[in-house]
Amino acid sequence: MTKSPLINALSASAYIIIGVVTMIFVTQPLKNKPDTLFAPIIFLSLLTLSVAVMAFLFFYQPVMLFIDGKKKEAVNLFVKTVGIFAAFTILALILFYFRVI
């Protein structure tokens, strides 16, 4: 990813939004149908994909910096990225609580 914690956090948020919107549209026609064996398989596959994408967005650049010997910069980038993502999450929770979204 980038060395910008804001872009990394925005990318993670965008990935989540795209994933949720996609799941809503894909599952809409299936609401009145019973689950099959494929439901848990798809769920676990999506979970695995999401973990891999989030690991890339949050850890790739800090690990590269760490390997290059820039330990302080690596930790700083990771903490800032998580902090900004946490702020986005808290903002979403506040907006949801007050029924803005």
Backbone as XML, in Angstrom:
<?xml version="1.0"?>
<chain id="A" units="angstrom">
  <residue number="1" name="MET">
    <atom name="N" x="0.846" y="-1.168" z="0.000"/>
    <atom name="CA" x="0.000" y="0.000" z="0.000"/>
    <atom name="C" x="0.892" y="1.231" z="0.000"/>
  </residue>
  <residue number="2" name="THR">
    <atom name="N" x="0.403" y="2.279" z="0.598"/>
    <atom name="CA" x="1.155" y="3.528" z="0.585"/>
    <atom name="C" x="1.739" y="3.800" z="1.966"/>
  </residue>
  <residue number="3" name="LYS">
    <atom name="N" x="2.488" y="4.874" z="2.058"/>
    <atom name="CA" x="3.012" y="5.300" z="3.350"/>
    <atom name="C" x="2.107" y="6.342" z="3.978"/>
  </residue>
  <residue number="4" name="SER">
    <atom name="N" x="0.912" y="6.529" z="3.409"/>
    <atom name="CA" x="-0.062" y="7.472" z="3.954"/>
    <atom name="C" x="-1.097" y="6.711" z="4.781"/>
  </residue>
  <residue number="5" name="PRO">
    <atom name="N" x="-1.119" y="6.942" z="6.095"/>
    <atom name="CA" x="-2.096" y="6.234" z="6.912"/>
    <atom name="C" x="-3.539" y="6.589" z="6.533"/>
  </residue>
  <residue number="6" name="LEU">
    <atom name="N" x="-3.762" y="7.799" z="6.073"/>
    <atom name="CA" x="-5.110" y="8.205" z="5.669"/>
    <atom name="C" x="-5.579" y="7.402" z="4.454"/>
  </residue>
  <residue number="7" name="ILE">
    <atom name="N" x="-4.719" y="7.264" z="3.466"/>
    <atom name="CA" x="-5.087" y="6.482" z="2.271"/>
    <atom name="C" x="-5.289" y="5.016" z="2.632"/>
  </residue>
  <residue number="8" name="ASN">
    <atom name="N" x="-4.446" y="4.473" z="3.484"/>
    <atom name="CA" x="-4.600" y="3.078" z="3.908"/>
    <atom name="C" x="-5.925" y="2.866" z="4.630"/>
  </residue>
  <residue number="9" name="ALA">
    <atom name="N" x="-6.264" y="3.764" z="5.556"/>
    <atom name="CA" x="-7.520" y="3.645" z="6.302"/>
    <atom name="C" x="-8.720" y="3.851" z="5.384"/>
  </residue>
  <residue number="10" name="LEU">
    <atom name="N" x="-8.626" y="4.815" z="4.469"/>
    <atom name="CA" x="-9.714" y="5.033" z="3.506"/>
    <atom name="C" x="-9.895" y="3.818" z="2.596"/>
  </residue>
  <residue number="11" name="SER">
    <atom name="N" x="-8.798" y="3.200" z="2.208"/>
    <atom name="CA" x="-8.877" y="1.997" z="1.376"/>
    <atom name="C" x="-9.575" y="0.863" z="2.122"/>
  </residue>
  <residue number="12" name="ALA">
    <atom name="N" x="-9.255" y="0.699" z="3.394"/>
    <atom name="CA" x="-9.906" y="-0.334" z="4.202"/>
    <atom name="C" x="-11.401" y="-0.046" z="4.330"/>
  </residue>
  <residue number="13" name="SER">
    <atom name="N" x="-11.755" y="1.210" z="4.569"/>
    <atom name="CA" x="-13.163" y="1.584" z="4.676"/>
    <atom name="C" x="-13.883" y="1.361" z="3.352"/>
  </residue>
  <residue number="14" name="ALA">
    <atom name="N" x="-13.244" y="1.725" z="2.260"/>
    <atom name="CA" x="-13.851" y="1.534" z="0.937"/>
    <atom name="C" x="-14.060" y="0.047" z="0.658"/>
  </residue>
  <residue number="15" name="TYR">
    <atom name="N" x="-13.098" y="-0.783" z="1.020"/>
    <atom name="CA" x="-13.230" y="-2.227" z="0.828"/>
    <atom name="C" x="-14.433" y="-2.761" z="1.600"/>
  </residue>
  <residue number="16" name="ILE">
    <atom name="N" x="-14.601" y="-2.314" z="2.831"/>
    <atom name="CA" x="-15.734" y="-2.758" z="3.654"/>
    <atom name="C" x="-17.046" y="-2.314" z="3.031"/>
  </residue>
  <residue number="17" name="ILE">
    <atom name="N" x="-17.125" y="-1.065" z="2.614"/>
    <atom name="CA" x="-18.358" y="-0.545" z="2.021"/>
    <atom name="C" x="-18.699" y="-1.311" z="0.739"/>
  </residue>
  <residue number="18" name="ILE">
    <atom name="N" x="-17.713" y="-1.520" z="-0.114"/>
    <atom name="CA" x="-17.951" y="-2.262" z="-1.359"/>
    <atom name="C" x="-18.402" y="-3.688" z="-1.054"/>
  </residue>
  <residue number="19" name="GLY">
    <atom name="N" x="-17.782" y="-4.317" z="-0.071"/>
    <atom name="CA" x="-18.163" y="-5.676" z="0.310"/>
    <atom name="C" x="-19.589" y="-5.764" z="0.824"/>
  </residue>
  <residue number="20" name="VAL">
    <atom name="N" x="-19.972" y="-4.823" z="1.660"/>
    <atom name="CA" x="-21.330" y="-4.826" z="2.224"/>
    <atom name="C" x="-22.370" y="-4.569" z="1.134"/>
  </residue>
  <residue number="21" name="VAL">
    <atom name="N" x="-22.116" y="-3.563" z="0.308"/>
    <atom name="CA" x="-23.058" y="-3.250" z="-0.767"/>
    <atom name="C" x="-23.206" y="-4.441" z="-1.712"/>
  </residue>
  <residue number="22" name="THR">
    <atom name="N" x="-22.098" y="-5.077" z="-2.041"/>
    <atom name="CA" x="-22.149" y="-6.251" z="-2.916"/>
    <atom name="C" x="-22.950" y="-7.374" z="-2.277"/>
  </residue>
  <residue number="23" name="MET">
    <atom name="N" x="-22.704" y="-7.643" z="-0.990"/>
    <atom name="CA" x="-23.442" y="-8.709" z="-0.310"/>
    <atom name="C" x="-24.937" y="-8.409" z="-0.255"/>
  </residue>
  <residue number="24" name="ILE">
    <atom name="N" x="-25.298" y="-7.159" z="-0.042"/>
    <atom name="CA" x="-26.719" y="-6.801" z="0.012"/>
    <atom name="C" x="-27.380" y="-7.064" z="-1.329"/>
  </residue>
  <residue number="25" name="PHE">
    <atom name="N" x="-26.753" y="-6.625" z="-2.419"/>
    <atom name="CA" x="-27.350" y="-6.818" z="-3.736"/>
    <atom name="C" x="-27.360" y="-8.280" z="-4.168"/>
  </residue>
  <residue number="26" name="VAL">
    <atom name="N" x="-26.340" y="-9.026" z="-3.815"/>
    <atom name="CA" x="-26.285" y="-10.437" z="-4.209"/>
    <atom name="C" x="-27.299" y="-11.267" z="-3.429"/>
  </residue>
  <residue number="27" name="THR">
    <atom name="N" x="-27.469" y="-10.973" z="-2.151"/>
    <atom name="CA" x="-28.363" y="-11.788" z="-1.323"/>
    <atom name="C" x="-29.818" y="-11.329" z="-1.361"/>
  </residue>
  <residue number="28" name="GLN">
    <atom name="N" x="-30.107" y="-10.174" z="-1.907"/>
    <atom name="CA" x="-31.474" y="-9.661" z="-1.962"/>
    <atom name="C" x="-32.441" y="-10.664" z="-2.600"/>
  </residue>
  <residue number="29" name="PRO">
    <atom name="N" x="-32.129" y="-11.234" z="-3.765"/>
    <atom name="CA" x="-33.072" y="-12.184" z="-4.365"/>
    <atom name="C" x="-33.151" y="-13.526" z="-3.627"/>
  </residue>
  <residue number="30" name="LEU">
    <atom name="N" x="-32.254" y="-13.770" z="-2.697"/>
    <atom name="CA" x="-32.206" y="-15.060" z="-2.000"/>
    <atom name="C" x="-32.856" y="-15.027" z="-0.617"/>
  </residue>
  <residue number="31" name="LYS">
    <atom name="N" x="-33.546" y="-13.937" z="-0.277"/>
    <atom name="CA" x="-34.066" y="-13.768" z="1.089"/>
    <atom name="C" x="-35.028" y="-14.872" z="1.501"/>
  </residue>
  <residue number="32" name="ASN">
    <atom name="N" x="-35.899" y="-15.303" z="0.630"/>
    <atom name="CA" x="-36.931" y="-16.278" z="1.003"/>
    <atom name="C" x="-36.539" y="-17.709" z="0.686"/>
  </residue>
  <residue number="33" name="LYS">
    <atom name="N" x="-35.293" y="-17.946" z="0.386"/>
    <atom name="CA" x="-34.819" y="-19.286" z="0.077"/>
    <atom name="C" x="-33.996" y="-19.819" z="1.252"/>
  </residue>
  <residue number="34" name="PRO">
    <atom name="N" x="-34.094" y="-21.111" z="1.512"/>
    <atom name="CA" x="-33.315" y="-21.680" z="2.629"/>
    <atom name="C" x="-31.819" y="-21.710" z="2.302"/>
  </residue>
  <residue number="35" name="ASP">
    <atom name="N" x="-31.025" y="-21.655" z="3.354"/>
    <atom name="CA" x="-29.582" y="-21.757" z="3.179"/>
    <atom name="C" x="-29.213" y="-23.165" z="2.726"/>
  </residue>
  <residue number="36" name="THR">
    <atom name="N" x="-28.141" y="-23.245" z="1.986"/>
    <atom name="CA" x="-27.642" y="-24.541" z="1.539"/>
    <atom name="C" x="-26.243" y="-24.737" z="2.111"/>
  </residue>
  <residue number="37" name="LEU">
    <atom name="N" x="-25.616" y="-25.771" z="1.670"/>
    <atom name="CA" x="-24.244" y="-26.062" z="2.095"/>
    <atom name="C" x="-23.294" y="-24.947" z="1.669"/>
  </residue>
  <residue number="38" name="PHE">
    <atom name="N" x="-23.638" y="-24.245" z="0.601"/>
    <atom name="CA" x="-22.742" y="-23.226" z="0.067"/>
    <atom name="C" x="-22.712" y="-21.951" z="0.910"/>
  </residue>
  <residue number="39" name="ALA">
    <atom name="N" x="-23.720" y="-21.691" z="1.717"/>
    <atom name="CA" x="-23.737" y="-20.473" z="2.529"/>
    <atom name="C" x="-22.521" y="-20.385" z="3.467"/>
  </residue>
  <residue number="40" name="PRO">
    <atom name="N" x="-22.240" y="-21.405" z="4.278"/>
    <atom name="CA" x="-21.052" y="-21.302" z="5.143"/>
    <atom name="C" x="-19.734" y="-21.327" z="4.359"/>
  </residue>
  <residue number="41" name="ILE">
    <atom name="N" x="-19.714" y="-22.015" z="3.227"/>
    <atom name="CA" x="-18.502" y="-22.038" z="2.405"/>
    <atom name="C" x="-18.217" y="-20.640" z="1.875"/>
  </residue>
  <residue number="42" name="ILE">
    <atom name="N" x="-19.248" y="-19.967" z="1.381"/>
    <atom name="CA" x="-19.087" y="-18.608" z="0.862"/>
    <atom name="C" x="-18.706" y="-17.661" z="1.995"/>
  </residue>
  <residue number="43" name="PHE">
    <atom name="N" x="-19.348" y="-17.822" z="3.164"/>
    <atom name="CA" x="-19.027" y="-16.963" z="4.304"/>
    <atom name="C" x="-17.563" y="-17.090" z="4.699"/>
  </residue>
  <residue number="44" name="LEU">
    <atom name="N" x="-17.082" y="-18.319" z="4.834"/>
    <atom name="CA" x="-15.679" y="-18.520" z="5.229"/>
    <atom name="C" x="-14.716" y="-18.052" z="4.144"/>
  </residue>
  <residue number="45" name="SER">
    <atom name="N" x="-15.091" y="-18.205" z="2.891"/>
    <atom name="CA" x="-14.249" y="-17.715" z="1.797"/>
    <atom name="C" x="-14.157" y="-16.195" z="1.827"/>
  </residue>
  <residue number="46" name="LEU">
    <atom name="N" x="-15.281" y="-15.526" z="2.044"/>
    <atom name="CA" x="-15.271" y="-14.064" z="2.131"/>
    <atom name="C" x="-14.497" y="-13.584" z="3.356"/>
  </residue>
  <residue number="47" name="LEU">
    <atom name="N" x="-14.625" y="-14.306" z="4.456"/>
    <atom name="CA" x="-13.872" y="-13.948" z="5.660"/>
    <atom name="C" x="-12.368" y="-14.056" z="5.400"/>
  </residue>
  <residue number="48" name="THR">
    <atom name="N" x="-11.953" y="-15.133" z="4.757"/>
    <atom name="CA" x="-10.540" y="-15.331" z="4.449"/>
    <atom name="C" x="-10.024" y="-14.251" z="3.508"/>
  </residue>
  <residue number="49" name="LEU">
    <atom name="N" x="-10.803" y="-13.937" z="2.482"/>
    <atom name="CA" x="-10.428" y="-12.877" z="1.559"/>
    <atom name="C" x="-10.301" y="-11.543" z="2.282"/>
  </residue>
  <residue number="50" name="SER">
    <atom name="N" x="-11.248" y="-11.242" z="3.150"/>
    <atom name="CA" x="-11.225" y="-9.979" z="3.888"/>
    <atom name="C" x="-10.022" y="-9.881" z="4.809"/>
  </residue>
  <residue number="51" name="VAL">
    <atom name="N" x="-9.689" y="-10.957" z="5.468"/>
    <atom name="CA" x="-8.515" y="-10.959" z="6.349"/>
    <atom name="C" x="-7.249" y="-10.703" z="5.529"/>
  </residue>
  <residue number="52" name="ALA">
    <atom name="N" x="-7.161" y="-11.326" z="4.357"/>
    <atom name="CA" x="-5.980" y="-11.133" z="3.511"/>
    <atom name="C" x="-5.891" y="-9.687" z="3.016"/>
  </residue>
  <residue number="53" name="VAL">
    <atom name="N" x="-7.025" y="-9.121" z="2.593"/>
    <atom name="CA" x="-7.029" y="-7.737" z="2.093"/>
    <atom name="C" x="-6.685" y="-6.769" z="3.221"/>
  </residue>
  <residue number="54" name="MET">
    <atom name="N" x="-7.273" y="-6.946" z="4.378"/>
    <atom name="CA" x="-6.997" y="-6.045" z="5.502"/>
    <atom name="C" x="-5.547" y="-6.190" z="5.986"/>
  </residue>
  <residue number="55" name="ALA">
    <atom name="N" x="-5.028" y="-7.398" z="5.972"/>
    <atom name="CA" x="-3.619" y="-7.583" z="6.346"/>
    <atom name="C" x="-2.719" y="-6.829" z="5.389"/>
  </residue>
  <residue number="56" name="PHE">
    <atom name="N" x="-3.040" y="-6.896" z="4.109"/>
    <atom name="CA" x="-2.251" y="-6.150" z="3.129"/>
    <atom name="C" x="-2.358" y="-4.653" z="3.379"/>
  </residue>
  <residue number="57" name="LEU">
    <atom name="N" x="-3.573" y="-4.153" z="3.591"/>
    <atom name="CA" x="-3.773" y="-2.715" z="3.766"/>
    <atom name="C" x="-3.121" y="-2.178" z="5.036"/>
  </residue>
  <residue number="58" name="PHE">
    <atom name="N" x="-3.146" y="-2.966" z="6.107"/>
    <atom name="CA" x="-2.644" y="-2.490" z="7.389"/>
    <atom name="C" x="-1.178" y="-2.847" z="7.648"/>
  </residue>
  <residue number="59" name="PHE">
    <atom name="N" x="-0.719" y="-3.997" z="7.153"/>
    <atom name="CA" x="0.592" y="-4.503" z="7.560"/>
    <atom name="C" x="1.684" y="-4.461" z="6.508"/>
  </residue>
  <residue number="60" name="TYR">
    <atom name="N" x="1.344" y="-4.479" z="5.239"/>
    <atom name="CA" x="2.373" y="-4.626" z="4.210"/>
    <atom name="C" x="3.443" y="-3.539" z="4.294"/>
  </residue>
  <residue number="61" name="GLN">
    <atom name="N" x="3.034" y="-2.293" z="4.228"/>
    <atom name="CA" x="4.005" y="-1.199" z="4.221"/>
    <atom name="C" x="4.773" y="-1.105" z="5.546"/>
  </residue>
  <residue number="62" name="PRO">
    <atom name="N" x="4.101" y="-1.231" z="6.715"/>
    <atom name="CA" x="4.878" y="-1.229" z="7.963"/>
    <atom name="C" x="5.897" y="-2.366" z="8.047"/>
  </residue>
  <residue number="63" name="VAL">
    <atom name="N" x="5.552" y="-3.539" z="7.551"/>
    <atom name="CA" x="6.503" y="-4.656" z="7.568"/>
    <atom name="C" x="7.692" y="-4.357" z="6.658"/>
  </residue>
  <residue number="64" name="MET">
    <atom name="N" x="7.429" y="-3.772" z="5.489"/>
    <atom name="CA" x="8.523" y="-3.410" z="4.578"/>
    <atom name="C" x="9.446" y="-2.372" z="5.229"/>
  </residue>
  <residue number="65" name="LEU">
    <atom name="N" x="8.869" y="-1.408" z="5.905"/>
    <atom name="CA" x="9.677" y="-0.406" z="6.612"/>
    <atom name="C" x="10.486" y="-1.060" z="7.729"/>
  </residue>
  <residue number="66" name="PHE">
    <atom name="N" x="9.848" y="-1.972" z="8.455"/>
    <atom name="CA" x="10.516" y="-2.673" z="9.548"/>
    <atom name="C" x="11.706" y="-3.480" z="9.025"/>
  </residue>
  <residue number="67" name="ILE">
    <atom name="N" x="11.493" y="-4.165" z="7.904"/>
    <atom name="CA" x="12.577" y="-4.957" z="7.308"/>
    <atom name="C" x="13.720" y="-4.063" z="6.853"/>
  </residue>
  <residue number="68" name="ASP">
    <atom name="N" x="13.387" y="-2.854" z="6.392"/>
    <atom name="CA" x="14.411" y="-1.897" z="5.953"/>
    <atom name="C" x="15.127" y="-1.230" z="7.127"/>
  </residue>
  <residue number="69" name="GLY">
    <atom name="N" x="14.763" y="-1.612" z="8.354"/>
    <atom name="CA" x="15.420" y="-1.058" z="9.522"/>
    <atom name="C" x="14.798" y="0.225" z="10.039"/>
  </residue>
  <residue number="70" name="LYS">
    <atom name="N" x="13.675" y="0.624" z="9.496"/>
    <atom name="CA" x="12.993" y="1.846" z="9.930"/>
    <atom name="C" x="11.878" y="1.463" z="10.911"/>
  </residue>
  <residue number="71" name="LYS">
    <atom name="N" x="12.278" y="0.949" z="12.062"/>
    <atom name="CA" x="11.335" y="0.399" z="13.028"/>
    <atom name="C" x="10.379" y="1.450" z="13.576"/>
  </residue>
  <residue number="72" name="LYS">
    <atom name="N" x="10.897" y="2.608" z="13.931"/>
    <atom name="CA" x="10.055" y="3.660" z="14.499"/>
    <atom name="C" x="9.027" y="4.146" z="13.470"/>
  </residue>
  <residue number="73" name="GLU">
    <atom name="N" x="9.479" y="4.331" z="12.243"/>
    <atom name="CA" x="8.566" y="4.768" z="11.175"/>
    <atom name="C" x="7.504" y="3.690" z="10.894"/>
  </residue>
  <residue number="74" name="ALA">
    <atom name="N" x="7.889" y="2.420" z="10.975"/>
    <atom name="CA" x="6.956" y="1.317" z="10.747"/>
    <atom name="C" x="5.856" y="1.308" z="11.803"/>
  </residue>
  <residue number="75" name="VAL">
    <atom name="N" x="6.260" y="1.408" z="13.055"/>
    <atom name="CA" x="5.278" y="1.417" z="14.144"/>
    <atom name="C" x="4.391" y="2.650" z="14.046"/>
  </residue>
  <residue number="76" name="ASN">
    <atom name="N" x="4.987" y="3.779" z="13.732"/>
    <atom name="CA" x="4.248" y="5.024" z="13.607"/>
    <atom name="C" x="3.174" y="4.920" z="12.511"/>
  </residue>
  <residue number="77" name="LEU">
    <atom name="N" x="3.551" y="4.384" z="11.342"/>
    <atom name="CA" x="2.604" y="4.224" z="10.237"/>
    <atom name="C" x="1.468" y="3.295" z="10.627"/>
  </residue>
  <residue number="78" name="PHE">
    <atom name="N" x="1.792" y="2.183" z="11.255"/>
    <atom name="CA" x="0.759" y="1.230" z="11.658"/>
    <atom name="C" x="-0.202" y="1.843" z="12.671"/>
  </residue>
  <residue number="79" name="VAL">
    <atom name="N" x="0.339" y="2.491" z="13.690"/>
    <atom name="CA" x="-0.510" y="3.079" z="14.734"/>
    <atom name="C" x="-1.396" y="4.183" z="14.155"/>
  </residue>
  <residue number="80" name="LYS">
    <atom name="N" x="-0.843" y="5.017" z="13.290"/>
    <atom name="CA" x="-1.644" y="6.075" z="12.673"/>
    <atom name="C" x="-2.744" y="5.504" z="11.785"/>
  </residue>
  <residue number="81" name="THR">
    <atom name="N" x="-2.418" y="4.471" z="11.015"/>
    <atom name="CA" x="-3.422" y="3.848" z="10.150"/>
    <atom name="C" x="-4.565" y="3.270" z="10.984"/>
  </residue>
  <residue number="82" name="VAL">
    <atom name="N" x="-4.222" y="2.535" z="12.027"/>
    <atom name="CA" x="-5.253" y="1.956" z="12.897"/>
    <atom name="C" x="-6.038" y="3.063" z="13.594"/>
  </residue>
  <residue number="83" name="GLY">
    <atom name="N" x="-5.362" y="4.114" z="14.023"/>
    <atom name="CA" x="-6.044" y="5.227" z="14.682"/>
    <atom name="C" x="-7.044" y="5.923" z="13.773"/>
  </residue>
  <residue number="84" name="ILE">
    <atom name="N" x="-6.643" y="6.175" z="12.538"/>
    <atom name="CA" x="-7.555" y="6.822" z="11.589"/>
    <atom name="C" x="-8.721" y="5.895" z="11.274"/>
  </residue>
  <residue number="85" name="PHE">
    <atom name="N" x="-8.443" y="4.611" z="11.085"/>
    <atom name="CA" x="-9.520" y="3.651" z="10.829"/>
    <atom name="C" x="-10.465" y="3.571" z="12.026"/>
  </residue>
  <residue number="86" name="ALA">
    <atom name="N" x="-9.929" y="3.615" z="13.232"/>
    <atom name="CA" x="-10.759" y="3.612" z="14.437"/>
    <atom name="C" x="-11.632" y="4.860" z="14.481"/>
  </residue>
  <residue number="87" name="ALA">
    <atom name="N" x="-11.083" y="6.004" z="14.081"/>
    <atom name="CA" x="-11.872" y="7.241" z="14.045"/>
    <atom name="C" x="-13.015" y="7.116" z="13.044"/>
  </residue>
  <residue number="88" name="PHE">
    <atom name="N" x="-12.751" y="6.532" z="11.875"/>
    <atom name="CA" x="-13.818" y="6.304" z="10.894"/>
    <atom name="C" x="-14.897" y="5.395" z="11.473"/>
  </residue>
  <residue number="89" name="THR">
    <atom name="N" x="-14.470" y="4.355" z="12.173"/>
    <atom name="CA" x="-15.415" y="3.409" z="12.758"/>
    <atom name="C" x="-16.257" y="4.078" z="13.839"/>
  </residue>
  <residue number="90" name="ILE">
    <atom name="N" x="-15.631" y="4.862" z="14.689"/>
    <atom name="CA" x="-16.363" y="5.573" z="15.739"/>
    <atom name="C" x="-17.340" y="6.572" z="15.125"/>
  </residue>
  <residue number="91" name="LEU">
    <atom name="N" x="-16.913" y="7.275" z="14.085"/>
    <atom name="CA" x="-17.804" y="8.212" z="13.395"/>
    <atom name="C" x="-19.008" y="7.475" z="12.814"/>
  </residue>
  <residue number="92" name="ALA">
    <atom name="N" x="-18.784" y="6.327" z="12.202"/>
    <atom name="CA" x="-19.889" y="5.535" z="11.647"/>
    <atom name="C" x="-20.841" y="5.083" z="12.757"/>
  </residue>
  <residue number="93" name="LEU">
    <atom name="N" x="-20.288" y="4.668" z="13.898"/>
    <atom name="CA" x="-21.138" y="4.255" z="15.020"/>
    <atom name="C" x="-21.979" y="5.421" z="15.549"/>
  </residue>
  <residue number="94" name="ILE">
    <atom name="N" x="-21.383" y="6.595" z="15.640"/>
    <atom name="CA" x="-22.112" y="7.776" z="16.108"/>
    <atom name="C" x="-23.223" y="8.130" z="15.122"/>
  </residue>
  <residue number="95" name="LEU">
    <atom name="N" x="-22.901" y="8.129" z="13.837"/>
    <atom name="CA" x="-23.916" y="8.428" z="12.828"/>
    <atom name="C" x="-25.035" y="7.388" z="12.842"/>
  </residue>
  <residue number="96" name="PHE">
    <atom name="N" x="-24.680" y="6.134" z="13.037"/>
    <atom name="CA" x="-25.681" y="5.069" z="13.126"/>
    <atom name="C" x="-26.540" y="5.239" z="14.375"/>
  </residue>
  <residue number="97" name="TYR">
    <atom name="N" x="-25.911" y="5.569" z="15.491"/>
    <atom name="CA" x="-26.642" y="5.744" z="16.751"/>
    <atom name="C" x="-27.689" y="6.843" z="16.644"/>
  </residue>
  <residue number="98" name="PHE">
    <atom name="N" x="-27.312" y="7.944" z="15.994"/>
    <atom name="CA" x="-28.242" y="9.064" z="15.851"/>
    <atom name="C" x="-29.096" y="8.953" z="14.590"/>
  </residue>
  <residue number="99" name="ARG">
    <atom name="N" x="-29.075" y="7.782" z="13.980"/>
    <atom name="CA" x="-29.902" y="7.448" z="12.812"/>
    <atom name="C" x="-29.686" y="8.380" z="11.629"/>
  </residue>
  <residue number="100" name="VAL">
    <atom name="N" x="-28.460" y="8.848" z="11.480"/>
    <atom name="CA" x="-28.109" y="9.650" z="10.312"/>
    <atom name="C" x="-27.876" y="8.719" z="9.124"/>
  </residue>
  <residue number="101" name="ILE">
    <atom name="N" x="-27.320" y="7.532" z="9.408"/>
    <atom name="CA" x="-27.123" y="6.524" z="8.359"/>
    <atom name="C" x="-27.875" y="5.269" z="8.714"/>
  </residue>
</chain>
